[in-house]
Amino acid sequence: MNYGYFDDDAREYVITNPRTPVKWINYVGTLAFGGFVDHTGGAFICKGDPALNRITRYIPQLPASEFKGETLYLRFPQGHGYKVFSPYFVPTLDPYDRYECHVGLGYTRIVSEFYGIRTQVTIFVPLGESRLIRDIEITNLSGKPVEVDAIPVVEYTHFDALKQFTNADWVPQTMQSRVRRETDGLMVLTQYAFMRRSVAVNYLTSNHPVSSFESDRARFLGDHEYGTWANPLSLQEPELGNYEALRGDNMAALLHHLGKLLPGDTKRLITYLGQEPDIEQALPRIQAFREEARVDQAFEDLASFWDRYLGKIQVRTPDADMDRMLNIHNPRQCYVTKQWSRYLSLYQPGFGARGIGFRDSSQDVLGVMAHVPEEGRQLIEKLLGVQRCDGSAMHQFNPLTMIADEGDSREVEGAPRFYGDDHLWIILAVAAYLKETDDLAFLNTVIPYYEKDKQGNPSGAGTVLEHMRQAIEFTHDSVGAHGLPLLGFADWNDTVNLAAGAESLFCANLYGKALLEMIDLDRHLGNDEMVARYSACYEEMKAHFDERAWDGEWYVRYFDADGQPLGSRANIKGQIYANGQSWPVISGFASPERATRALHALYSRLNTRNGIKLSAPGYDGYDPAVGGISTYPPGAKENGGIFLHANPWAIIAEALLGNGERAFQYYAQINPAAKNDRIEEFECEPYVYPQNMLGDEHPQFGLARNSWLTGTASWAYQAATQYILGIRPIYDGLRIDPCIPAGWDGFRIRREFRAAVYEIEVQNPDHVSKGVHRVTVDGRQIKGNLVPVLARGQTHHVQAIMGR
Ligand code: GLC
């Protein structure tokens, strides 16, 4: 069974059967205003923050057939009443003659046919705007005239998303709706929480006369809500009740009589869901967007944004699934994770327990750096603003208030209040920004640390470079009994929570990698003293690592507070961890011999046809001594599941060692596009990476969950473009260092870099996996494989020949 197909020319995935195993979604807008739209028209929308300023009531846990957030009803006269149906299939579930949901770049377009009526709805948020547009075209295919009414509907939530569910008296007492009638029957139906009526007013409006409206859910559904979303009783009446709800469950429904459509006729109706501080002031802009031409322009602008964004890197390889991911869907997902961190999805419904994650976003930034370095830098600045004076980082922060906290560590009494890895990731992010842009002045930008004095003023501040140095110093000074970095509450693997004093080999390697970045940077800046200091730190940690971490066949992952290893042959469960093997290669700590053996152990003990498991064997029962990992059954999530985020690190490690076949095998086996024909097993969207799949210890091996918001996006993209295709930005230019399957004849890549276009053609006549022996730039041979920074504003032709 499959549920749709890739349309690469349109840069869409087209869903052709609405009964997907779980909702398949698409993101619209940004965190400033937006959210996601599911493939049956439901919408989860917020402005600035899903926890503190949520607009629609979207409850992912409800069955797929239920109404969620927003929908559209159409109706035509039938018998003494009306035939009412939704062109989105949900919530009326009428039989359809055609159903397509086009998942596009920043828009979703649903095309359906029911009862001879074709509906096309294009849903998007214009760039920089606080309005969700639904551009609706209704065509009469029935062969006879038909009177059509269109009733767009929104269900609102209290702005405090959690309160909506925790207080069912206060919330409904505060919810209010008012109508604002305009000339020519136009109408803005507003909604707000009483105390926010002068600061945040939601509204639904359209570009067509409205004959009546409803704002109270009980009245809309009818019969004290024994009417249902599938069959709202009020829609059997000629008009809605025109009721301004001053309490209760607020919604918005606008009844439009589109009139008689003759056979072949099309009518266009555009609706707008938005939020403004002040509707009167916003009216000119609301009115401007009622022009069809304005909406068309906004849609074109959105397409241009994506042209520019995706144009930064385009590839042509021998693998079609790789191309469609690298040219369209993977960089798109990187942009989405950069926007939303892990804060708003079907699986992470944005109730405020999380915010913007420090480690998560620091890694997300890496995935967009080639495309929107400015946006990357802005996010880096925010992240640095929640770093503490001692160099460690707050675990997450709320994007509206910029209030940060220590994440799950707060829930465990006596647990360390820092994460061993968080602060180190930002070094990778800043380095990537500098290599992409050469904007070295950024290093001098002063950013306050997170701590505040009694007046709320920052207790300290440092330049970006000082923030980076502080991060290094924190780990340098926070080591345990073996001289290895302390784990803190957890490292990247959030779910291994050991008693204070435990050490993390992952942090040792991330520290090593961060030191390599600092050495590189300080060399570039000419700071010889710092190069010497960081080189010494690197050698010191490498020595501790060499001495302690090797377990005979692979590397250990942790030492607990008593010095006992985890991720060792000595353990019964959790004997080997994937990151334990890949990261020593990435950090350069592993000797060539141990690197090979460790990666072999990873392959033979952790690889499956669906991807690499994070660890094995899975714990089989809750063990407070290891924490969160043992809350899952064996094979799920971090406990022996295929945690996709860690897979690209194995790709990178294999590529660094020159194993092009293995690197590509690891890449291809997790490529979601290749799952399109195995959806019954996979279940999630085939156009994005999910965070996890069940591993082979679980009966539902291969089942994916938590799609979209995962570091897999950023790392799969980096692994593919920078390590398999091997085009790596460095301070002095672009390094061309591919590691590909030997069978490939070559590939092409177009890369915009520092305002020049590099048209790169890699040829592989000898059929090797690694090694570039001849490079020409605009016809002239250069030494080595480093293409220097070339003249701006021009296109340059680079030819690289691989061979022995
Ligand atoms: C989740 C968290 C991330 C963590 C990962 C592994 O994806 O968002 O911070 O690194 O799980 O535990």
Boltz pocket constraint, residues with backbone or C-beta under 6 A from the ligand:
constraints:
  - pocket:
      binder: B
      contacts: [[A, 342], [A, 357], [A, 359], [A, 360], [A, 491], [A, 492], [A, 493], [A, 494], [A, 495], [A, 638], [A, 691], [A, 709], [A, 710], [A, 711]]
      max_distance: 6.0
